[in-house]
Amino acid sequence: MATLSQWVAGSRPRTLPASLVPVVVGTGVALGEGQAVWWRALLAAFVALALQIGVNYSNDYSDGVRGTDEGRVGPLRLVGSKAAPPGQVLGAALGCFLAAAVAGLVLAAVTSWWLLAVGALAILAAWFYTGGKNPYGYRALGEVSVFVFFGLVAVVGTVYVQVEGIPWEAWAAAVPIGLLACALLVANNLRDIPTDEASGKRTLAVVLGDRRTRLLYAACTALPYTIVLAVAAPHPWALLALLSAPLSLPPTQTVLKGATGPGLIPVLGGTGRLQLAYGGLLALGLAL
C-alpha cells in the first residue's frame, strides 16, 4: 500500500501548473471583459486540476502495466516501482475523471450543454494518451494534445463559462499558454528518450532526436514572448508578461547545454515556475 507522500509524488506535482495556469489566464480575460464569475472560475480550476491528476495516474497505470516505466529516471511511478498495485492507481485515475465530470456537468448546466462534449473529449484524450491498444502518446502526438487541451480548450473554456462568449483575447492568450504546457512535456520526454526508445514508445522527442528536441523546447519557451508583443498592441498591460522572461533562461540554458537524465529533472520545476509567472502576469495584464 503506497503512503500518502508516494501518492502525492505519483500525482506529479510539478506538472500541475499546466492545469491551473490556463484557468488563471482565462479568468484574467474574463476580468478584462468585466464579466468574471468567481465560483465558475474556481469550478473550472477544479475540473482542470482533477483532469491533470487523473491523466498522471492514468499514465502511471498504463505505462506501468506495459513495463515502459521500468528503470526510468524522474518522479516516482507508483506501478513501475511497485509502490501501489495497478488496480489502485487505475481506480485513482478513474476517480479523478469522475470528479472532473461532475464539476463539468455543473458548469454545462449553467452555461451550455455542448460543453459536455468538450469534457468527454478531454477525458478520452487523457485516457488514450497512454491507455488502450494504440495510445497516441506512443505515436508522437502528445504535444499536439497538450497544446489543444491545456492551451486552447482550457483557456477558451474558462473564458466561455464566465463570459458566455469567446472574445479574440481568449484565443490569443491560449496559444502561448499551450506552448508553455508543451515545453513541460518536451522536457519530460527529452529526459526519457533512452528508456522510451528501448521500450518502443515513440514520443515526439524520440522521433525528432536529441538535438531537435532541445531546439523545440527552446522555441516553446521563447515564442510566448513574441506572441505577447502582438497582444500588447491593443492591450499594453499584457507586456507585464515580459517580466517573467528571466525565469525562462535557466531551464532553457540547461536544455541547450546538453543536460541528460537526472540533470533534466530541475528543468521540469523551472518550466513550471515559468508557466506560473508568465500566466499570472499575462492574466493581470489582460485584466487591467
N, C-alpha and C positions, 0 to 999 in steps of 0.2 A: 504494500500500500504506500503510495507516494505521500510525502509530507506536504504540508501547506506551502512551504517555501519552494518545493520542487514543482508543485502545480503552478505557482506564480512564475517561476522560471520557465516552465513549459509554455506559458501563455506568451512568452517572448515580449516582455515589457518595452524593449527598445523599438519595437515596431508600432506601438500604439499611437504615437503622434501622427502616423499616417492616416489614422481613422478620425482623430479629433480635430486636426488642423483644418480639413475641409469644412467642417461644421462651423468652426470659428470664422473662417473666411466668408462662408455663405451668410452667416449672421451679420458680418460686417457689411455685406452688400445690402441685406435687408434693412439694417440701420440707416444706411445711406439713402434708401428709398423711403425712410420714415415709417416702416411697417414691420419692425421686428416684433416677434411674439415669443417671449422668453420660454414659456413652457413647451412650445413646439420645438424651439431650438434645443432645449435640454433633452427632449424625447428623441430628436434626430441624433444627438450625441450618443444617447444610449444605444440606438439602433446601430450606429457606426461602430461603437466600441464592442458590442456583442458580436457583430459580424466579424470584426478583426480577430477577436479572441477565438471565435468559432473556427475561422479558417486556419488559424495557427494550430489549434488542436486537431483539426481535420488533416492538415498536412503532416503533423506528427504521427497520427494514426496511419495514414495511407503510406507514407514513406517508411514508417517503421515496419509494417507488415510485409512490405516489398523487400526490406533489407537495405534500402537506399541510405539509411542513416547510420549504418554500421561504420565505425571509425571516423565519423565526420567531426570536424573541428567546429566549435562555436557553441551557441546556447544549448542547454540541456534538452535532449529529446527523451520524452517520457517513455515511449515504446522502445525506441532504439537502445536506450540504456537499461531497459527492463525495470525502470523505477515504478512503472504502473502497467497493468495488463492492458492490451489493446481495447478490450471491451469498455473499460472505464474511460479511456481517452476518447473513444468514439461517442460514448454517452455524454461526455462533457461538451464535445463539439455540437452534437445534436441539440443539447440543452441550450447552448448559446444561440443557435439558429432559431430555435423555438421562441426564445425571449425576444430576439430581434423581430421575428414575425409578428408577435403580439403587439409590440410597441409600434411597429409599422402599420398594423391594422388600425390602430387608434388615429395615426396621422392621416391615413387614407380616408377614414370615416369623416374627418373634419375638413378635408380638402377635396380630393378626387380619388375615385376608386381605381383609376388606371395606375396609381402608384403601387397597387398590389402586384401588377405585372412586373414593374421595375424591381420590387422587392424579391419576387420569385426568381427573377433572372440573377439578382445579386447572390442569392443563396445557392442557386445552381452553379454559378461561376465559382463560388467559394469551394463547393464540394468537388467539382470536376477539375479543379486546378491540379490536384494530385490524386483525386479519387476516381473510381471507375476503371474500366478496361483500357481506355485511351485518354489519360489525363493530358490536357492541353499544356500544362506546365512542363511536361516532358517533351513538348513539341515547339519550344522556343516562343510560346505565346503568352508567357506570364506577364511580361512588361506591358503588353497591349491591354490585358485585362486590368492590371493595376492602374494604368492611365485612365481607362474608361470608368472604372468603378470607384477608385479612390481620388479621382480628379473630377472628371466631367459629371458623373452621376451624383457623387457626394456633395459637391459644391452647389451644382444647379438644383439638386433635390432639396437641399437645405434652404436655398432661397425660395423655392416654389412653395414649400409647406408654410412659409411665413408670409410671403408677398402674394401668393396665389397667382403668380405670373413669373415670367423669366426675362428680366432686363438683360441687355447685352453685357453688362458688367459681370453677370454670373458666369457667362461663357469665358470671358477674358480672364477672370480670376481663376477659373477651373484649370486652365492649361498649365500655368506654372506650378500649381499645387500638384497636378498629376505628374509633372516631370520630377518634382522632388520626391514623390512617392516612388516613382520608378527608380530614382537614384538609390533608394534604400534597398530595393530588390536587386539591382545591378551589383551593388557592393556585396550583398549576401551571396549571390550566385558566382561572383568573381572568386570569392574565398573558397567556394565549394567546387570549382572546376575539376580538380583532380578526382574527388570522390564521385562526382556526378558522371564524369566520363567513364570511370570504372564500373559504375552501376547501370550505365545505359540511359541515364537521364540527360536528354539533350535540351538543356536550357539555352536561352539566347546567348549566355556567356560561353557555353560550350561550342555553339555554332560559330560565334564571332571569333573566338580565341582570346587569349590573354590580353594582347596589346590593344585590339579594337574595343574590348570590353572596358578597359581603363579609359579610353577616349570617350566612350559612350557615357561613362559615369561623369566625367568632366563636363560633357555637354549638358547633361541633365541638371547639374548644379549651376551652370553658367547661364543657360538660356532664360531661366526665370527673371534674371535681371534685365535682359534685353526686352522681354515682354512687358515688364512693369514700366519701362520708359514709354511704351506706346499707350498703356493705360493712363499714365500720368498726364497725357495731353489734355483730356477733359477733367481729370481728377488729380491735380497736382499733389495732394496729400499722399497719394499712393507711393510717391518717392520715398516715404518713410521706410519702405521695404529694403531700400538700398543700405540702410544701416546694418542689416544682417550680413552683408557681403563678407566682412572679415571672418565670420564663422564658417564660410564655405572653403576657406583656404587650407586649414589643417587637414581635413579629410581628403580634399582633392589632391593636395601635395603627397599625402601618404599613398594614395592610389597610384598617382603618376610616377612616384619614385620606385614602384615595383614591389610594395609590401605583399606578402603572401600569408596564407594560413592564419595563425593567431595574430599576426601583425595587422590583419584587416579587421579584427573584431572592434577596435576603437572607432573605426570608420562608421560602423552602424550607429554608435552613440553620437558621434559628431554629426552625422546626417540627420538624426532625429532632432538634435538641438537646432540645427539649421532650419529644419521644417517648422519647428515651433516658433523660432524668432521671425523668419520670413512671413509665415502665415499670420502671426499675431500683429506684426507691423503693417502688413498689407490690409488686414481686416480693419485696423484702426484708421488707416488712410482712407479706405473706401467708406467707412462710417462717417468720417469727417467731411 
